[in-house]
Amino acid sequence: MAEKESLHTTHVWLHNVAEELGANPQLVQELVGDILDLTAAVAHNGPSRPAAPTTAFIVGLAAGAKGADAQEIRSLIERVETMVDNYKK
């Protein structure tokens, strides 16, 4: 039960942050799983844990600069995941 409450709290938080910053809350909701998967991949298979949130931030910057839709953002995420797959520690 605590995990469901935590997940709900997370989604409420992300929705509120998106609204506060003028981002599309529905787009955030649609992509949150992809972003979490990306940060996990970077943290565990990429250069370091601290690189994970910063990498997600860079994906967000690139998406914003392009005016990207959900599919384009997924494409950006896939490109970074390929970089992680090819990363040699």
N, C-alpha and C positions, 0 to 999 in steps of 0.2 A: 504494500500500500504506500509506503514512504516513497518508493521509486516513482509511482504514478503522480503523487503530489509534487515531487521534485520536477518531473517532466512538465506538469501543468504550470508550475511556478516559472520554469524556464521559458515556456512558450508565452506566458503572460508578459514576462520581462522583455523578451525579444520584440513582441508586438508593441509594447510601450516605447521601447527605444526606437524602433522603426518610425513610429508616429512622431515622436519628439524630434527626430532628425530629418523628417520629410521623406523617408524611404517607404516603399510599398510593403506593408505588413504581410500581404498575401504572398508576395514574392519571397520574403524572408521565410515564411512558414513552409513554402514549397521547397526551398533549398537548404533548410537547416540541417537535414540529414547528410546532404552532400558536403556541406562545410565541416560538419563534425567528423565525417570520414576522412576528409582531406587533412584536418589538423591532427587526427590520430596517426595517419600515414606519415606525415612530416615528423611528428614527435617520436615515433617508434622506429621508422625506417629511414628518415632523412637525417639532416645534420645534427639536430638537437631539439629538445622540447621547447626552448624559448623561440625557436624559429617557427613553430606552428602558428601561434596567433598572428605573428607578423606576416607570415605567408598568406594567411587568410585575409589580412588587411590589404596586402598588395593585390590579391585577386579582386577584392572589392573596389580598390582604386581603378584597376584596369577595366572592370565591368562598368563602373560609373563613367569613366572617360569615353567608353564606347557606346554608352546608352544601351547596354546589353539587356536582352530579355533572358528568361530562365534557361533556354537552350544554349544561348551564347555563353552564359555564365558556367553552365555545365561543361562546355567545351574548354573554357579557361581552366576549370578545375581538373579536367582530364589531362590537359597539357602539363600541369604541375604534378599530377600523380605520375605521369610518365617520367618526369624529372626525378621524382622520388625513387621510382623503380630502377632508374639508371644511376642513382647516387651511390658512390662508393665511399664508405667510411674509412 
